[in-house]
């Protein structure tokens, strides 16, 4: 189910009468007049709601003798909320561009000529800065503490704080052999 269809479904379900219609159709297939009598609504109102429910694929209709019967489309409701949330967002690309623009703005604000002017106070901004600095480290290589300090010192003189923060942010890890990029 696409994000747009999910929104349409949720909007449609945000009506008490439509929910009551769906609950009735869950029990058995029904025609308009029976639903109207059961829910104490006019047949025109029931028809209006059934049209909306049909448009989103929540109900389907079929002919039986003189009546048009309506039934619940169970497969529409078999999907969980988590399945809907896992679907790719229609705005994912736009959100990625916004995030990249924000990251670049932070980097431009805190770096000047390749040097870190100051360590950001906000954690999310510091994370961006640390992610930028950690790019100087090769993957699958173990560094001595001295090598780590020299690399970080190229960016800022407070290499102890930056090294500690990189470890706490799980960008670097260490043991008795040395430091490495995660």
C-alpha positions as CSV (number, residue, x, y, z in Angstrom):
1,X,0.0,0.0,0.0
2,X,1.4,3.3,-1.0
3,X,1.7,6.2,1.4
4,X,-1.0,8.1,-0.5
5,X,-3.4,5.2,-0.4
6,X,-2.7,4.7,3.4
7,X,-3.5,8.4,4.0
8,X,-6.8,8.0,2.0
9,X,-7.7,4.9,4.0
10,X,-7.0,6.5,7.4
11,X,-9.0,9.6,6.4
12,X,-11.9,7.3,5.3
13,X,-11.7,5.4,8.5
14,X,-11.9,8.5,10.6
15,X,-15.7,8.6,10.3
16,X,-17.8,6.8,12.9
17,X,-20.5,5.8,10.3
18,X,-18.0,4.2,8.0
19,X,-16.5,2.3,10.9
20,X,-19.9,1.0,11.8
21,X,-20.5,0.0,8.2
22,X,-17.3,-1.9,8.1
23,X,-18.1,-3.6,11.5
24,X,-21.4,-4.7,10.0
25,X,-19.8,-6.0,6.8
26,X,-17.3,-7.9,8.9
27,X,-20.2,-10.0,10.2
28,X,-21.8,-10.6,6.8
29,X,-22.4,-9.2,3.4
30,X,-25.3,-6.7,3.3
31,X,-27.2,-4.4,1.0
32,X,-27.8,-0.7,1.4
33,X,-31.3,-0.8,2.9
34,X,-30.3,-3.4,5.5
35,X,-27.3,-1.4,6.5
36,X,-29.4,1.8,6.7
37,X,-31.9,0.0,9.0
38,X,-29.2,-1.5,11.1
39,X,-27.3,1.7,11.6
40,X,-30.4,4.0,11.8
41,X,-29.1,6.1,8.8
42,X,-30.8,6.9,5.5
43,X,-30.0,4.7,2.4
44,X,-28.6,7.8,0.7
45,X,-26.1,8.3,3.5
46,X,-25.1,4.6,3.5
47,X,-24.7,4.8,-0.3
48,X,-22.4,7.9,0.1
49,X,-20.3,6.1,2.7
50,X,-20.1,2.9,0.6
51,X,-18.9,4.9,-2.4
52,X,-16.1,6.3,-0.3
53,X,-15.2,2.9,1.1
54,X,-15.2,1.4,-2.4
55,X,-12.9,4.1,-3.8
56,X,-10.2,3.1,-1.3
57,X,-10.7,-0.6,-1.8
58,X,-12.2,-1.3,1.7
59,X,-15.5,-2.8,0.3
60,X,-16.6,-4.3,-3.0
61,X,-20.0,-4.9,-4.4
62,X,-21.7,-7.7,-6.4
63,X,-25.2,-8.3,-7.7
64,X,-27.5,-10.9,-6.2
65,X,-31.0,-11.1,-7.6
66,X,-32.5,-7.6,-7.1
67,X,-29.8,-6.4,-4.7
68,X,-26.4,-5.0,-4.8
69,X,-24.5,-6.6,-2.0
70,X,-21.5,-5.2,-0.3
71,X,-18.7,-7.2,1.3
72,X,-15.6,-6.3,3.2
73,X,-12.2,-6.5,1.4
74,X,-10.3,-8.3,4.1
75,X,-7.0,-8.2,2.2
76,X,-7.0,-4.3,2.5
77,X,-7.1,-4.7,6.3
78,X,-4.7,-7.6,6.5
79,X,-1.7,-5.2,6.3
80,X,-0.4,-4.0,9.7
81,X,0.5,-0.5,10.5
82,X,4.2,-1.5,10.6
83,X,3.9,-2.8,7.0
84,X,2.5,0.6,6.0
85,X,5.3,2.5,7.9
86,X,8.0,0.3,6.2
87,X,6.8,1.4,2.7
88,X,9.0,3.9,0.9
89,X,7.8,7.4,1.6
90,X,6.7,9.6,-1.3
91,X,8.8,12.4,0.2
92,X,11.9,10.3,1.0
93,X,14.0,12.0,-1.7
94,X,12.9,15.4,-0.5
95,X,13.6,14.5,3.1
96,X,17.1,13.3,2.1
97,X,17.8,16.5,0.2
98,X,16.7,18.6,3.3
99,X,18.9,16.4,5.5
100,X,22.0,16.8,3.2
101,X,21.4,20.6,3.0
102,X,21.2,20.8,6.9
103,X,24.4,18.7,7.2
104,X,26.2,20.9,4.7
105,X,25.0,24.0,6.6
106,X,26.4,22.6,9.9
107,X,29.7,21.7,8.2
108,X,30.0,25.1,6.6
109,X,29.3,26.8,9.9
110,X,31.8,24.9,12.0
111,X,34.7,24.3,9.6
112,X,36.9,27.0,8.1
113,X,39.7,26.1,5.7
114,X,39.4,22.4,6.8
115,X,39.8,23.3,10.5
116,X,37.1,22.9,13.1
117,X,36.5,26.4,14.6
118,X,34.7,25.1,17.7
119,X,33.0,21.9,19.0
120,X,29.2,22.3,18.7
121,X,27.2,22.3,21.9
122,X,24.2,20.6,20.3
123,X,24.7,16.9,20.2
124,X,23.1,16.4,16.7
125,X,25.5,19.1,15.3
126,X,28.4,17.5,17.0
127,X,27.5,14.1,15.6
128,X,27.6,15.6,12.1
129,X,31.0,17.2,12.7
130,X,32.3,13.9,14.2
131,X,31.0,12.0,11.1
132,X,32.9,14.4,8.9
133,X,36.2,14.0,10.9
134,X,36.0,10.2,11.0
135,X,36.2,10.1,7.2
136,X,39.9,10.7,7.7
137,X,40.2,7.2,9.1
138,X,40.5,4.2,6.9
139,X,38.2,1.2,7.4
140,X,39.9,-2.1,8.5
141,X,43.0,-0.4,9.9
142,X,44.0,-0.2,13.5
143,X,45.5,3.1,14.7
144,X,47.7,3.8,17.7
145,X,46.5,6.5,20.1
146,X,49.2,8.8,18.8
147,X,48.1,8.3,15.2
148,X,44.5,9.1,16.2
149,X,45.5,12.2,18.1
150,X,47.6,13.4,15.1
151,X,44.7,12.9,12.6
152,X,42.2,14.6,14.9
153,X,44.6,17.5,15.7
154,X,44.6,18.3,12.0
155,X,41.0,19.4,12.6
156,X,41.1,20.8,16.2
157,X,43.6,21.1,19.0
158,X,41.1,19.5,21.5
159,X,41.8,16.0,20.2
160,X,41.1,14.3,23.6
161,X,37.5,15.5,23.6
162,X,36.9,14.7,20.0
163,X,38.5,11.2,20.4
164,X,36.3,10.5,23.4
165,X,33.2,11.7,21.7
166,X,33.9,9.6,18.6
167,X,34.1,6.6,20.8
168,X,30.9,7.4,22.7
169,X,29.1,8.1,19.4
170,X,30.3,4.7,18.2
171,X,32.2,6.1,15.2
172,X,35.5,4.7,16.6
173,X,36.2,1.8,18.8
174,X,39.2,0.7,20.8
175,X,40.8,-2.1,22.8
176,X,44.4,-3.0,23.8
177,X,45.5,-3.1,20.1
178,X,44.4,0.4,19.3
179,X,41.6,2.4,17.6
180,X,39.6,1.6,14.5
181,X,36.8,3.0,12.5
182,X,33.4,1.3,12.9
